[in-house]
Amino acid sequence: MKWIQALYESDVTLDSYNYKSLLKEIMEFGVAPQVYSLLKQQGTLNQTPVFFQERLKEQYEENLFLTLFIKNQLTKVLDCFDKAELQAIPLKGVLFAEKYFGHIGARCTSDIDLLIQPEDLERAISAVISLGYTVEEKPIEGHFHCSFSKPIPNSNIPLTIELHWNLLKDDTSKLPIEEFWQGARTLGNYQYIKELSDYHTFYMICLHGWRHNLDSPKHFLDIIQLIYRIGDRVDYIQLLVQARHHRTQKRMIRTLAIVYQQHPYLQKIKPLPVKRPNLWDYNAFRNGHKKQLKNYLDFVDYSFFSYDSLTHSKREFYSWIKSLRPTKPLVISSNKHQ
């Protein structure tokens, strides 16, 4: 992912890249809007081939139409929640793109994520259903969100709303979600709708990247964008000390260490005071890549050694084992060729 550096530093060019291969990679991971917007901001888009520019612009415009629709739907949801005196904090999505990438279409968005107060879950569900969304995923014991969906005109993919009452499972951390609420400020003219502080936005985005094991450049772009935009407002020492109390320190260190390992130039922008060896491999998440031993070892490291306590690691291991059990009785056929 060395090409990402060219999105942020105008003196770094993409001259040495095969643009057809690079475009294929960008399309595979769905980050064309980010690449298009960041190259335009750097003033270096015109230094790339015309076919590359046109394809990125096409994807940017397609994403823009979708995000405008999603923003319209988000506004309806927030208006409904505010009228019902339901507190909510939009996570990621179109507002994140506007605030940190500079434009609503500068980052891909496909759904709506809202953080709500745990005690408001039933009322929030009722509000979402009243807007035409249907239950897609009922709350799962031990999890921290549930999903609802509604058809989108001229699309086979529905619009999904996820209601979160936390950012991590309770039994694998001690994350005090109330601190995120305390640091939040009122959004626009709303009374009950808030937005996360820059500090807690960075914390949340790092946790989100960890949850997906940084399986796409989009997670790197989110974190790197925040480092460039608000890095001076995030104290890594404070962040890691707090994360230790929250039992999320290993997750934060793993995530940031991988980002900085893949993008060492970030040390000049905002030095990371810790290092952590890892086996994370970008190729492991690309289509058609044949998995290697280190990829499986990285999965084990990510899945069971990202936790600050042995108890949390054990709980995650048992949860993983439980998820492997079949939900229906196995039927063993006597036909060996079946």
C-alpha positions in Angstrom: 0.0 0.0 0.0 2.9 2.4 -0.6 0.7 4.2 -3.1 -1.3 5.7 -0.2 1.6 8.0 0.7 1.1 9.7 -2.7 -2.4 10.7 -1.6 -1.0 12.8 1.2 2.4 14.1 0.1 2.6 15.9 -3.2 6.3 15.2 -3.6 5.6 11.5 -3.8 4.4 10.3 -7.2 2.8 7.2 -8.6 5.1 7.1 -11.7 6.5 3.7 -10.8 3.1 2.0 -10.6 1.2 0.0 -13.2 -2.0 2.1 -13.3 -4.1 -0.7 -14.6 -3.1 -3.0 -11.7 -3.4 -0.1 -9.2 -6.9 0.7 -10.5 -7.9 -2.9 -10.1 -6.7 -2.9 -6.5 -8.5 0.3 -5.7 -11.7 -1.0 -7.2 -11.4 -4.3 -5.4 -11.3 -2.6 -2.1 -13.9 0.1 -2.9 -11.7 3.1 -2.1 -11.9 5.0 -5.4 -13.8 8.0 -3.9 -11.1 8.5 -1.3 -8.3 8.2 -3.8 -10.0 10.6 -6.2 -10.7 13.2 -3.6 -7.2 13.0 -2.0 -5.4 13.3 -5.3 -7.5 16.3 -6.2 -6.7 17.9 -2.9 -3.0 17.3 -3.5 -3.4 18.8 -7.0 -1.8 15.6 -8.5 -4.8 13.9 -10.1 -3.8 15.4 -13.5 -0.4 13.7 -13.3 -2.1 10.3 -13.6 -3.4 8.7 -16.9 -6.7 9.9 -18.3 -8.3 6.4 -18.1 -7.3 6.3 -14.4 -8.8 9.8 -13.7 -12.0 9.0 -15.5 -12.6 5.7 -13.8 -12.0 7.3 -10.4 -14.3 10.2 -11.2 -17.0 7.8 -12.3 -16.8 5.9 -9.0 -16.7 9.1 -7.1 -19.9 10.4 -8.7 -21.7 7.1 -8.2 -20.8 7.2 -4.5 -21.8 10.8 -4.3 -25.4 10.0 -5.4 -25.6 7.1 -2.9 -24.2 9.1 0.0 -26.6 12.0 -0.8 -29.5 9.5 -0.5 -28.0 8.0 2.7 -27.6 11.5 4.2 -31.2 12.3 3.4 -32.2 9.1 5.2 -29.9 9.8 8.1 -31.5 13.2 8.6 -34.9 11.6 8.8 -33.7 9.2 11.4 -32.0 11.9 13.5 -35.0 14.1 13.2 -37.2 11.2 14.4 -34.9 10.4 17.3 -34.6 14.1 18.4 -38.3 14.5 18.3 -38.7 11.4 20.5 -36.0 12.7 22.9 -33.8 9.8 22.1 -30.0 10.5 22.4 -27.9 9.2 19.5 -24.4 9.7 18.1 -23.8 9.0 14.4 -20.7 6.8 13.9 -18.6 6.9 10.8 -20.7 7.4 7.7 -21.6 10.6 5.8 -20.9 13.0 8.7 -17.5 11.4 9.2 -16.7 11.9 5.5 -17.8 15.5 5.6 -15.9 16.4 8.8 -12.7 14.6 8.2 -12.4 14.0 4.5 -13.8 17.4 3.5 -16.8 16.3 1.4 -19.8 14.0 1.7 -18.7 12.0 -1.4 -15.0 11.7 -0.4 -15.5 8.4 1.4 -17.6 5.3 0.7 -20.6 4.9 2.9 -23.2 2.1 2.6 -25.2 2.2 5.9 -26.1 4.2 9.0 -24.5 3.5 12.4 -25.9 5.0 15.5 -24.6 4.9 19.1 -27.5 4.9 21.5 -27.9 4.7 25.3 -28.3 1.0 26.3 -31.5 1.8 28.3 -33.0 3.4 25.1 -32.7 0.3 22.9 -36.4 -0.7 22.8 -37.5 2.8 22.1 -34.8 3.2 19.4 -35.9 0.0 17.8 -39.5 1.2 17.7 -38.4 4.5 16.2 -36.4 2.7 13.4 -39.3 0.4 12.6 -41.7 3.3 12.4 -39.5 4.7 9.6 -40.0 1.5 7.5 -37.0 -0.5 8.5 -37.5 -4.2 9.3 -35.5 -6.4 11.6 -32.5 -7.9 9.8 -30.5 -9.0 12.8 -32.0 -9.4 16.3 -29.7 -8.5 19.3 -27.3 -11.4 19.9 -26.5 -12.2 23.5 -23.1 -10.7 24.3 -23.0 -8.5 21.3 -23.4 -4.8 21.2 -25.5 -3.9 18.1 -28.5 -5.0 16.1 -29.4 -4.3 12.4 -32.5 -3.2 10.5 -32.9 -2.7 6.8 -35.1 -1.0 4.1 -35.1 -1.4 0.4 -33.3 1.3 -1.7 -35.0 2.3 -5.0 -33.3 0.7 -8.0 -30.9 -1.3 -5.9 -30.6 -4.9 -4.9 -28.8 -3.9 -1.7 -31.0 -2.5 1.1 -30.0 0.4 3.4 -29.0 -0.9 6.8 -29.2 0.9 10.2 -27.1 -0.5 13.0 -28.0 0.5 16.5 -24.9 0.2 18.8 -25.1 0.5 22.6 -21.3 -0.1 22.9 -18.3 -0.4 20.6 -16.9 -3.7 21.9 -18.3 -6.8 23.6 -18.6 -6.3 27.4 -17.0 -9.6 28.2 -13.7 -8.8 26.4 -13.1 -5.3 27.6 -14.0 -2.7 30.2 -14.6 0.1 27.8 -16.6 2.8 29.6 -18.9 3.9 26.9 -20.2 6.7 29.1 -16.9 8.5 28.7 -17.6 8.7 24.9 -21.0 10.3 25.7 -19.5 12.7 28.2 -16.9 13.9 25.7 -19.5 14.3 22.9 -21.0 17.6 21.9 -24.4 18.6 20.5 -24.7 18.2 16.7 -26.0 21.2 14.8 -29.4 22.4 16.0 -30.4 19.1 17.5 -31.1 18.8 21.2 -30.5 15.0 21.7 -28.2 14.2 18.8 -24.5 14.5 19.5 -21.1 13.9 17.8 -18.0 12.3 19.2 -15.0 14.4 20.2 -12.0 14.2 17.9 -10.2 12.1 20.5 -13.0 9.6 20.8 -13.5 9.5 17.1 -9.8 8.5 16.7 -10.3 5.9 19.4 -13.4 4.5 17.8 -11.9 4.4 14.3 -8.9 2.4 15.6 -11.2 -0.1 17.4 -13.2 -0.4 14.2 -10.1 -1.1 12.2 -9.1 -3.7 14.7 -12.5 -5.4 14.6 -11.9 -6.0 10.9 -8.2 -6.9 11.3 -7.4 -3.9 8.9 -8.7 -6.1 6.1 -8.9 -3.2 3.6 -7.0 0.0 2.7 -10.2 1.9 3.8 -9.3 1.3 7.4 -5.8 2.6 6.8 -7.1 5.6 5.0 -9.5 6.4 7.9 -6.7 6.2 10.5 -4.1 8.0 8.3 -6.6 10.8 7.5 -7.3 11.4 11.2 -3.5 11.5 11.9 -3.1 14.2 9.3 -6.2 16.1 10.3 -6.4 15.9 14.1 -3.2 14.1 15.1 -2.0 17.1 17.1 -5.2 16.7 19.3 -4.5 13.0 20.1 -1.9 12.2 22.7 -0.7 8.7 22.1 0.6 8.3 25.7 -2.7 9.4 27.1 -4.6 7.1 24.6 -2.5 4.1 25.6 -2.8 4.7 29.3 -6.5 5.0 29.0 -6.7 2.0 26.8 -4.8 0.0 29.5 -7.5 0.9 32.0 -10.2 0.0 29.5 -8.5 -3.3 28.7 -8.2 -2.3 25.0 -4.5 -1.4 25.0 -3.3 -4.5 23.0 -5.9 -3.8 20.4 -4.9 -0.2 20.0 -1.2 -1.1 19.9 -1.7 -3.9 17.4 -3.7 -1.6 15.1 -1.5 1.4 15.2 1.7 -0.7 15.0 0.4 -2.3 11.8 -0.5 1.0 10.3 2.9 2.5 11.1 4.7 -0.6 9.9 3.0 -0.4 6.5 3.4 3.4 6.4 6.7 4.3 8.1 6.6 7.9 6.9 3.9 8.5 9.5 6.6 8.6 12.1 7.6 12.0 10.7 4.0 13.2 11.0 3.2 11.9 14.4 5.7 9.5 16.1 4.2 6.3 17.6 6.0 5.6 20.9 5.5 1.8 20.8 6.3 -1.1 18.5 4.8 -4.5 18.2 5.9 -7.4 16.0 3.2 -8.8 13.8 2.5 -11.2 10.9 -0.2 -9.0 9.3 0.0 -9.3 5.5 -1.9 -7.1 3.0 -1.9 -9.8 0.4 -3.9 -12.1 2.7 -7.0 -9.9 2.1 -6.7 -9.7 -1.7 -8.9 -11.8 -4.0 -7.1 -14.9 -5.3 -4.3 -14.8 -2.8 -3.2 -18.2 -1.6 -3.1 -18.3 2.1 0.3 -18.9 3.7 1.2 -20.2 7.2 1.9 -16.6 8.4 -1.6 -15.6 7.4 -3.1 -18.3 9.7 -0.7 -17.4 12.5 -1.8 -13.8 12.1 -5.4 -14.8 12.4 -4.6 -16.6 15.7 -2.7 -13.6 16.9 -5.5 -11.3 16.0 -8.3 -13.5 17.3 -6.9 -14.6 20.6 -3.9 -12.5 21.6 -5.4 -9.0 21.1 -6.8 -9.0 24.6 -5.4 -7.4 27.7 -6.3 -10.2 30.0 -6.2 -14.0 29.9 -9.8 -14.2 30.9 -10.9 -12.1 27.9 -8.8 -14.2 25.6 -10.4 -17.4 27.0 -13.9 -15.9 26.5 -13.1 -15.0 22.9 -11.7 -18.5 22.3 -14.8 -20.2 23.7 -17.0 -17.8 21.7 -15.1 -18.8 18.6 -15.5 -22.5 19.3 -19.2 -22.0 19.9 -19.6 -20.2 16.6 -18.1 -23.2 14.8 -20.8 -25.6 16.1 -23.5 -26.4 13.5 -26.9 -24.8 14.2 -28.7 -27.9 12.9 -28.1 -31.6 13.6 -25.6 -33.1 11.2 -27.1 -35.7 8.9 -24.5 -38.3 8.0 -25.3 -39.9 4.6 -24.4 -43.5 3.9 -23.6 -42.5 0.3 -19.9 -41.7 0.4 -20.1 -39.8 -2.9 -22.8 -37.4 -1.7 
